[in-house]
């Protein structure tokens, strides 16, 4: 909002709960509870809290001809971590060795195929490091696994790469270019490098291969604005772990001194109808 005002654009924050949609013989419509609704472009900032209503609204806005960033299809792919990995792999992007299971029988089979523990498990809609667990022994974590496997949403299982055998990066992609990047160091005793979990951040200058891979990953999922989480293994292998569709950037701004919000607004306003 501050960045939009700084660039002399009018920006209004609209909660989906204040809008209602309609469809009849006259076509599609969308209305606000208190005021006339009109927009040149929509910048979606619905993160892990996005629900069916918000997703439906994004699709509705697109069908009304309003540019929406990020769009419906890209959010659908990016919000499910295994759908993201499927798509990245099919577009030639290296990812961590992974499996997806829905019950104890196929979970145990998947664990065996991955070579056994230790493993990282993730709920498919995890965000900011929440819903991510290191499993060192199945029996020790059976109550947790029972609760996660019983919900019908499935469980993402990945080969564990220890922090000392990798470097973690968060790369902000806007349009077709990298805006800024930082390396992340997990806090002592944790294997997750998320800055929201008090990981340490350092500004980093990406090489060409990293920048290219980040942009290619965002493009594969159809994301115009994204936060690409990448690791570099100790043998130099680059793998994309996740691509976030509504990335936070306060930590990135503090680390790098870059005004990421300004870059986002510049991009969004170039696309308005």
HUVEN-V573964 format. One record per helix or strand. SS is the DSSP state (helix for helix, strand for strand). FROM is the first residue (numbers start at 1). TO is the last residue. Records with the same first field share a line. If there is no record, write none. Layout:
SS: FROM-TO / FROM-TO
//
This chain:
helix: 2-6 / 16-18 / 52-63 / 72-79 / 81-90 / 104-113 / 139-149 / 163-165 / 195-197 / 208-221 / 250-256 / 260-270
strand: 19-24 / 27-32 / 41-43 / 67-69 / 98-101 / 119-127 / 130-135 / 155-159 / 166-174 / 177-185 / 200-203 / 225-233 / 238-244
//
